[in-house]
Amino acid sequence: MVARLKHRGNEVGLREYLLEEAIYLRNLYGHIDGCWEPLAIPVDQLVGRERYGFYRYELPGDHPLRRAGELRDRLVLTEDDQLLSA
């Protein structure tokens, strides 16, 4: 029997990038009263491979879609790492 790999989208590295940024912010500001829990939500969503919504300005500077619209546009990274407009 051959194991089948789960289909992964074109944005496999994007989830890891967004996770690194979310962990950085959580660790930077999480010590402030009331900040840890809200800052942990994106980390949990990204680690759990859940659907994750964010703004275009959060894309890496060299990402081709960063300049494809307004920086305030909402995007969604799906569970299978597809990048969609929200």
N, C-alpha and C positions, 0 to 999 in steps of 0.2 A: 504494500500500500504506500502510495506517495502522499506526503503531506502537501496540502494546498496552502499557499500563502494568501493572506488576506489582501484584497486590493487596496493599495495605498495611492492617494492622490499625488499631484505634482508638488505639493507643498510640504513634503516630509520634514525638511529642515526648518520650516517656518514655525512649527509647533515647538521645537526645541529652542529656537531663538526667543519666542514669546515667553516660554517658561523661564528661561534665564532672566529675562527682564522682570517678570513678575516676582521671582524669588528675590532679585536684587531690591526691588521696591519694598517688598514685605520685610526683608531684613533691615533695610534702611530706616523705615518709619514704623515698623511693627511694635517697637517699644513704647510708643506714645499711646496713652490710654485710649481704648476704643478703636485702635487702628488695626490690630493684628487680624481680627476676624474678617473684616471687609477685604483686606489685602491678601488673605489666604484663599479667598474664593477663586480668583483666577488661577492660582497655583493648583488648587484641587481639580478644577475643570481641565486644565491642560495635562496634568499627570494622569487623570482618569480617562483621558482621550475622549472627553465630552465635546459637544458643539461649543464653540467659544466665539463670542462677539467682541469686536474691538474697532477702533477707529483707524482709518487709512494711515494717519500720521504715526501709528505704532509699527508699521512695516519697517524693515531694515532700510537704511538709506539707499542701498543699491538694488532694492527689489524693483522689478520692472513696472509693477502696478502702483508704486507709490505716487507717481506723477500722472496716473491715468484718470484722475478725477480730483475732487476737492479733498483736502486733508481731513476734513470733518466727516467724510462719508463713513458710514458703518459697513463693516465687512464681517463675514462669518467664516471661521475655519471649521469645517464639518468633522464628524467623528472619523471619517476616512481621509482626512487631510486635503479636502478640496476647498479652494478659496472662492467664496461667493459674495455677491453684494447682498447686504441685509435688506 
